[in-house]
């Protein structure tokens, strides 16, 4: 065999020079090129070079201890970091907190897009992501410490709208990872859990006149790879390193699981059930916000338990779970396996996943939160000397139509138990998560309220909702004293006048029956009448009409609400994620005609789905009704 581009790890990293900008792929331990990190660390410890590197990374590449970019956490080796998440890299995090290196924290998705824009020779990445947060240069500009002074992001105005411009810079060396390579440098990824940003990063290095180094598990004979499986072509790869197995684990929690790479599917019943504790209470209450046909994102930690609840309740097939490094469908894993999933439908490029997120393609996101203030603004990125960073939090929280923040009400020693269908708080946590002033602005509550985003805070003892004036107490767990256990621990007033009890099924050991709930129309809960404006709001978001019996239930509920009024009303109808089966469609559209002709003064319908707008418009016009269907709630309200 001719080895051409295949070299030892030490020879590969020998091309890295003092002052280079080195960008690496990876997400936790998924697709992280550990063998190259090991070789680079060994070279620095032995020779003192390379020095003063700039490290660039999108996802956090570490295990919270020694692996990943922790290996490069040496003063002198690194001068500057531009990263998405630092929480899994305590050695770099300590250098940042001590002002020993320059550090920028940008949203994860922005960094993946920056790779693509550097590859395309653009001046930077133009995005709305980060406006109104600590990344905005009118706040901190993403600078993480006093040692960091150079502005790398600026506000620009185009067409009367504000954007952030994240400035491009050359990538001198890209550190990549795949499964198999041939001597020409063609790289496949058949046993990787994620696709990640390998291709965009390789092109960015190539077009920066830099180099791409790639570690793999195996080297195949020249010309033997199936060209359809090649993820990074050899023209973009300068050298290949065969990794030792201990430095090429599939994730930091699992050496190899064929389910993570999509080579097999596993029975969901084999997944371990969560114990009934306060973490499961939070996940169960969060899962009640799921709707059929929704595209859903889950974050790491308590949020990823929502995926476990979905598996337990056998509802994973009713919507699509996603994880921001590129997993579509299936059941996301947690802990050291986070980023991987089983039974997925597809894994797509990291950059493409954030195209979906940043462009508004998520229906609902489940995220954690560290601190929240009276305005509903959230800090999830900085806590004193801890500077974990934002990761994909800013992209996801700004891009999702609905955000559910999940976490405990207090932290640091909180002890609870669930008994007899009630929550018992045995010891309060030392740290308050609802505070007068947050440590960093990662999510802007007033901006979210202004754009009409639905925002909830789900804890083990209560649920709060974001409204125009701030937070309102929506639900309280059975067994919880509202005054003592909630209001007395808040440093700001909240409206508690409409607080209801949390669903009792959350606190019982058996299944909650979520499948039947999601398949139920729940039509009575979807209709509301506002007397001052004489407007009926019909929230058909995520509703699936399967039969003529469903149509009859809808008509009966509308009649029950509107007939007693004795007058015509205005109507606004939300059709986001709406579906009607072909057999029921004629009856449904006839019902629409009946309701409009009997009850409406005016009607404005909306959905962001262009195909659904076209289909509804045609069906309405065929019945001599106004076929206009608007693309957003704001447009519908304005045109009503």
N, C-alpha and C positions, 0 to 999 in steps of 0.2 A: 504494500500500500504506500502511495505517496502521501505524505502528511501535509504538505503545503502550509496551510494556515494553523495547523495544530501545534501548540507550544505548551511548555510548562507554565504554571501560574506565575512563578517568579519572573520568568522572561516576559510574560504579558504585561505585568504591572510596571516593568522597568521602563516602559515608554512614557509613563506619567512623569511630568516635569514639575519643578517648583512653580507655584503660582497658577497651575492649571485649574480650569473649571471642570469638575468631574460630576456627572449625573448618573444616577443608578435607578434601575427599575426594581419593583417589589412592593409588597403590601403585607405588613407584618412579616411572616415567614414565607408567604406565597410568592414564588418567583423571585426571591431575593438572592443575588449572586454572592453567597457567603464565601465561596472559595476565593474569589477575587478580593473580598474584604480581608480575609485572613492573610493572603499574600501581601497585600498593600501594608497592613499593619506590621507584618514581620520585616518588610523592607525598611519601614521607617524606624522601627526599634533597633535594627541592626546598623543602619547607616545615617539616620537623621534626615533622610530624604524619602520622598518629596516633602516639601514644606509649603505652608501658606496656601493650601488648596481651598477652593470654593466648592462645597458640596451642595448638590441640588437633588431634591427628591420630592415626590408627590405624596405617596402613602408612607406612613411610618414604617421603617424597615428595622425592626428589632424585636427582641423577646422580653424587654423590660429588665435585662440583666447584662449579658455579655455578647450576644450574637448580633448579626446585622451591622448597622452603622455604629453600634456601640464600640466595635473594634477600632473605629477611626476617631474615637473620642479622646485624642491626645493633643495637648497644647503644643503648638508648633507645627503639627501635621495639618491642622485646619485653621484657616484664617476667617472664613465666612461660610455661613450656611444659608440656603434659601430652601425652606421646606414647608410641607403641609402639616405634618404631625410629628411631635417630638416625644410624646408620652411613653413610647416604647424604647426610647433611647436615653436613659438617664445619664449616661456619660457625656453625651453631647449637651443634654439639658443643663447639667451642672456648669459646663463651660459658658453656656449662654447666661445663666443666672448670675455667674460670677464676673460677667463682663470680660471674659478672656477671649471671646471671639465675637465677630459681628454676626447678627442673626436676623433673618426676615421670616415671618410666618405669613404665607399666602394661602388662599383656599386651594385645596387639593386639585379640584377640577381645573382651576385657572392654570396651575403648573403643568398639568397634562396638555392643556391647550397651548400653553407657551412653547412646549416642545414642538408641537405641530407648526406653530407660527414661526419659530426659529428655523425649522426645516424649510418652510416656504419663503424664507427671506423677508418676512414682514418686520416692521419696527417693534412689534409687541403684540400683546393680546388685549383686545378691546372687549370689555365685559361690564354688565351691570352688577355682577357678583362682587360683594364687598362694600357697595355703597351704604353709607350710614353705619358702618361697623368700624372696628379698630384698624382695619386694613385701609380704609379711606384716609388719604393724606391730611384731611381736615381733622382727623383724630390722631392716629399714631403712624399711619402709612405702613403698617405691618412690621415696623421696627420693634424688636423684642427687648432691646436693652440700650443703655446710654452709649455703648461703644459703636452703635450702628447709626450712621449719620446720612449716608448717601440716599437720596430719594430714588426708589425704583418703581414707584407708581404715582400717577398724576391723574387729576380730574380733567376730562375733556368734554366739550359740548358739541353734539352733532344733531342737526335738525331740531334744536331746542331741547334735547334730552341729554342728561348727564350720563357719562360712562367713566369707568376707570381704565386707564391704559397702563398695563403691566409691561415694562420695558424689556425688550429682547436683549440677549447677550450670547456670545458664541459658546458652544459646548465643545471643549477640547477632547474630552474622553467620555465615552458612554460605556457603562458597565451593564451588560445584558445577561439574560439567562434563557435557556431552552432545554429541551430534553435530549435531542439527538442532532449532531452536525455531521456533515461530510467534510472532506479535506478542503473543499472549495469555500467552506464557511456558510453553506446553506443550513438553516436551523429550523427544526420542527419543535412542537411543544405538546406531543401526545400525552405525556404524563404530568403536565403542569395543571394546577388547579385554576389558573387564570391566564388570560391572554396578555393583559397589562399593556404598557406603553412601549414595548420593545421596538416596534416598527417605527413609530414616530421619533423615538429617541435616537435610533440608529440613523435615520435620515437627517435629523438635526445635527448629529456629529459629523456626518459625511459632508453636509452642506456648510458646516462651519470650518471645513478643512481639518477636522479632528479625526479621532480614531474610535472604533467600536470594538470592545473586548467582550466575548461571550463565553460563559461557562455552560457546560452541558453534562449530562450523565453518561452519554455514550458517543463514540465516534463511529460512523458507518463508512462503508467502502464508497469510494468515489462513484458517483452516478447511480447509487442504489436507492436514494430516497424517493418516495412518491412525491412528485412536484406539487401535488395538490395539498400536501400537509405542511409545506414550507411556509413559515410565518415571517421569517426575516431572510431575504435572499443574500447569497454570498457576496454580491457586489457591495453590500453595506457593512460587512463584517470583516475586520482586519485580522483578528486572530481568535482561535478557539482554544479553550482550556477544558480538559476533562476533569471534573470535580471528584473528590473523594466522597463516598456516600454520606458521611456524617456532615458534610458541608453542602449537601444537595437534597435536604429533606423537602418533602412536598409542602409542609407547613412546619412551624416550630412545635406543633403538638403531635404531628403524625409524620412518620417516615414516608409512608406511601399508602394511600387508600384509593383503589380504582374507582370508587364512587365519586371522589373529589374531581377526578379528571374525566368523568362522564363515560368511563368504560363499562360501568354496570350501574344498575339501579338497586336501591335497597328498600325493603319493606319499612314503611314509616312506623309500624308497630315496634320495630327493633330499637327505635330511639328512646332513650331513657326519659321517663316522665319527671316533671319538675315536682319537688315537694311543695306542699301547701304552706308556704311561708309568705312574708310580705313581698318578696320579689315576684312570686307567682300572682299574688293579688294585683300588683301593679300591671303585670303583663296581661292578666285576664281582663282587667278593666280597659286597658289599651286596645285589646283585641275586639272589644265591643264597638270600636269605631270603624272596623273594617267593613267594606261594602263589596258586594259581588262585582266582578269585572274590573276592579281597581288595580292600578299599578302602584305597588307599595315598596317603600325603601325602609330597611331597618338598620339602625346604627349598632355599634358595639356595646356590650355590657347589658344593662337591664333591657334596653330596647330589643336586642336580638332574642330575648325570651318570648316576644310576641310570636316569632316564627315557630318556636317550640309549642306554644299554645295552639297555633293553627294546625300543627301536625297532630297534637293530641286530640283536637276536636274534629279531625278529618275534614278540614275545610281548605286545605292548601290548594286544591284544584279550582276553587271558586274565584280566585284572584291571582295576581302574579307578584310574588315577592322578588325584590332585587337587592343587590348589595353594590355599593358605588364603584368597586374596582372592575365591575363588568359582568356580574352574574345575573342572568335572567331566569326567573322561575326556580322551582325546587324549594328546599329547606336550607336556609343559611346556617352555618355552624357558628359556635360561640367560642369564647376563651382563646387559647393559642391557635385554634383552627379558624378564627374569624377571617372572613374574606372568601373562604371556600364554602361550597354547598353540595348537597347531594340531590340527585334526581332533577338537576337543572335542565331547562329547555335549550339554553345557549349560553356561551360566554363570549362577550364582545370586547373590543378594544376599550381600555380605560378611558381614552379620550372620547370615544363614541358614547359611553355611558354618561359622561358629563354633558355631552350635547343634549341627551335626553333630559337630564336633570336641570341644567341651566336654562333650557328652552321652555320649561314648564310642563314636562311630560309626566311628572309624578302626581298621582291623585292624593296620596297620603304618605307622610313620613313619620317614623317613630325615632326620636332622638333623645339622648340623655341631656341633663342640664346640671350645672354646678351651682349657679346662683341665679335668682330672679328678683327683680325689683317691682315696685308698684305699677310701673307702666307695662309690665310683661316683657321687658328687655332681659336678655339672658347672657350670662357669662359661662362659656364652656371651654375657655382656652387659657386662662391664667388664674392661678391661685397662690398668691404670695410668691415664694421662691419656686413653686412648681409652674412650669411653662409648657404644658403639653401641646398647646397649639390647637388650631381649629380643625385640621383635617378637612373632610368634605362637609363639615357642619354648616358652613356659611352657604355653600352652593345649594345644599339640600334644603335647608330651612327657608331660604329665599325663593327657591324654585318650586317647592311643593304647594299644591293648592290647599292642603290641610296639614298642619303640623301637630303632632302629639308628643309633648315632652314628657318623658317618663323618668321617675326616680323617687327616692324616699323623701319624706317631708323634712327630716333632719338627717344628719350623717355623723359618723364618728362614735360608734358604740350603741346605736339604736338597737333595741331588743324588743321584739314583738312575738306574739303567737296568735294563731287562728284557732278558736275553740267555739264549738256550738254555734257556728255561723256568725261569729262576731270577731272583731279585731281587738286584741288586748295589747296595750302598750305597756310593757314591763319596765323599760328604761329608755328615757329620751336620749337622742343623739346629742353630742356636745356642740355640733356646728349647725347653725341655722342656714338653710338654703334659700329661704325667702328673706331678703335683706333690704336695708334702706338704700344702700349704694353697692352696685356690682363692681367687681374688680376689673373687668374688661368688657367692652361692648361687642359681643359675638353675634347677637340677634337683636334687632331694633324693633321693640314692641310697637311704638307709635307708628312706625312706617308700615308694619304688618297690618295694624288696624286700619290705616288709611287705604291700603290696597284691598281691603276686604278679605284678608286671609283668615281662615278659621284656625284658631290656636287654642289648644288645651294643655293643662298641666295635670298629669295623672300621678297621684301619689298613693301610698298604701292607706291613707286615712281620709283623703278628700280629692275632689276634682275641682280645678278652677278654670274658668274660661276667660279669654281676653276679649274685652269689649272696648268701645271707643274711649271710655273713661278710665280704663285700667282693668284690673282683675275682678272677677265676681266668683263667689263660692257657688258651685253648681251642685255638688253632691258630697255627702259625708258617709263614711263607712259605719255600719252598725257596730255599736259598742263604743264609739268615739264621742266624747263630750265636745260639742262644737266650741264652746267658749274656752274651756281649759286646754284642749288638745290642738286647736286650730287657731282661733282668733287671738288668743293670748300670746301665741308664738309668732304672730305676724307683726312686723314693725310699721305697718301701714294699714289703713282701714280698707276693707273690701265689702262689697255688697253681698250680704248673706240672706237677703229676703226671700230668694227663690230656691234655696238649697233643698235638695231632695236626698233620699237615701240611695246609696250605691246599690246596685243589683245584688240581692242576697245570694244568688247562685255563685257569685265570685268567691264567697267565703265557705262554700260547701265542698266536700271532697270529691264528689262525682263530677262527670262532665257537665258543662253548662248548656249543651244543646245548641251550640252556635250554628251548626249546619242548618237546622230548621229555621233559626232566626234570620240567617242571611238569605235563605230562599224565600222567606215570607215577604210579601209586599210591604207590610207594615204601613198600609196606605193612610190610616188615620193619623199616624205620626208625621206624615209627609205633607199635610195640608194645614195651613194657618191663615187666619183672616185678621188683617189690620184695619180696625174700624176708622181711625182718623183719616187714612188715605183711601179707604174703601177698596182695598186691594187684597186679593187672595194670592198667597205664595204656595206654589206646588213644587216641592223638592223631589223630583223623580231621579235624582242622582243615583247611579248604580242600580236602578230598579230593572228587574227582568220580568217582563210580562210573558207568561208561558202558554196561557189558555184563555178561552172565552170566559171561563169562570173568573179568572183574574180581572178581566175587563169589567165584568159585572160588579166585582167588589169595588173597583175604582169608581165606577159611576154611582154606586150606592153611597160611598163615602162623600163624594162631591155633592150629591143631592142632599145628604144629611147636613152638610155644612152650609150650603148656599141657599137652599129652598126656604128655610125659615127667615132669611134676611128680608125677603120680599122686595128686593131691588137688584139691579144689575151691578156688577163689580168689575174693576180692573183685575188683570191677572198677569203674573210673571211665573213662567214655568222653566225650571232647571232640568235640562235633558242631558247633563254630563254623564257619560257612561251608561246611558239608557239603552235597553235592548228589548225588542219584541219579536217573538218567534213568528215565522211566516204564517203558520196556521191561525194565529191570533191577530195578525196585523190588520186585516180588513175590519174586523170588529172593533179593534182599538181606534182606528182612524174614524170610523163611524161614531164612536163614543166621543171623540174629540169634537167632531162637528156638532153633535147633540149638545154638549156642554157649552160650546161657544155660542151657539144660536140661542140657547135658553138663558144663559147667565151673564155673558160678558158685555161690558162696555168697550173694552179693548183688551188685547193680549199681546205679550212679548215673550217669545220663546228663545232659549239660547243653549248652545253647546259649542265647545271648542273643536269638536270632531267634524271636519269638513264633509266627510262622506255622510254622516248622519244628518247634517244640515241640508245637504242635497236631497237625500231620501225623504226627510220629513217635509221639506218644501214642496217636492213633487206630489206627495200624497195629499198635502193640504190643498194645493192648487187643483188637484183632480176632484176635490169636493167643494170647489168654488169658495175656498177660504184663502185668506192672506198667507202666501207661502214663505214670507220672510222669517228666517230663523237666524238670530244674531250669534256672534262668536263669543260673547262674554256677558256676565251679569251686569256690568257697568253699561255696556252698550244697550242691553235690553231695557234697563231702567231709564236710560236717557231717551229711548225711542218709544217708550210705552204710550 
